[in-house]
Amino acid sequence: MEFSEVVGELLLVAPGDFVRARTERQRAVRKDDRALATRIGGLRKPAPAAWVVDLLVHEAALDEAIDLGPALRDAQASADPEEIVTLRKQRARLVRGLTDRGAALAAEAGHDVTRAVLDQVAATIEAAMMDPHAAAAVRSGLLVRPLESVGFDGVDLDGALADPDAVPDAWSGSDAEPIPIDHAPSRQRSRRGGDHGDDGSSATGSTRASRPTARRRAAEPATGPDDDVPVPDRGALRRAEADARRASREADAALDAAEEALDAADTRRRDLEERREGLAAELERLDRDLADLADQAERLRHTRDDAEAASDRARAELDAARDRRRT
């Protein structure tokens, strides 16, 4: 089984059961494929909003909303106010219905979500409608964090997917042209390496090939055409981006470790609570037994006192009878 297939299944597990399910799957494949087991072990727990979006994707509930995206982008590009108003109303209706459906799916899975989580779900769906890269990421069903569209900037997809290699159409960069996304779910297409044209070439690959390579960028002058207009140091920008990405991965790893520790602590707490409840029930039973024994002891003391009094009377009668016999 491919990593993306395993991930697709695990991301549908309710958040409270995710760590346990991930550990079970990792152990199940470790004997046959240690590399796959290692990748599964490194899979981060999805944020609640991303989990809800993945549930909606699994149900194929987002197609209509995402298919509305190109029309919205065209209307904004043409600055058609009437069309924009109409499409925005349609978008609001779709997003509202989808958040309600997402809340219902989460409840059916045994994990109720908050209003804040549903707001993130709505923001993620809207981001997928406004950015084709985000649309590909959302449609993959491999989302681990919510998305947000800010102004006219592209949606930040760094760290948003559990397996970015499985979704080449979700690649985005500051100088990248938007990659066309068709209206069919992209997950299966992505696993084959992207769409292919009539000549067998990859659409994604051709788009990436048209981008400047790192070597060509490094060879570009540090100033503009007039040699007096400074341009950003692209090497420094790339290093800063790499540092930020590394810091993000480290923060994600720390978050995963904290979540696992929290899950372990919760499990330990539940075990102790169950044990305490068991001990409390045992203590209550012992208290009842002690009360019963106290009552029984009291009754036996009365019986003993009565027997002792009877014995004293009998002994007195015996002594009296002996005295009478002697006289």
Secondary structure, DSSP 8 states (H G I E B T S, - for coil): --HHHHHHHHTTS-HHHHHHHHHHHHHHHHTT-HHHHHHHHT-----HHHHHHHHHHHTT-SHHHHHTHHHHHHHHHHT-HHHHHHHHHHHHHHHHHHHHHHHHHHHHTT----HHHHHHHHHHHHHHHH-HHHHHHHHTT-B-S-----TTS----TT-BS-GGG-GGG---TT-------SS-SHHHHHTTS-B-TTS-BHHHHHHHTS--HHHHHHS-SB-TTSSSB---HHHHHHHHHHHHHHHHHHHHHHHHHHHHHHHHHHHHHHHHHHHHHHHHHHHHHHHHHHHHHHHHHHHHHHHHHHHHHHHHHHHHHHHHHHHHH-
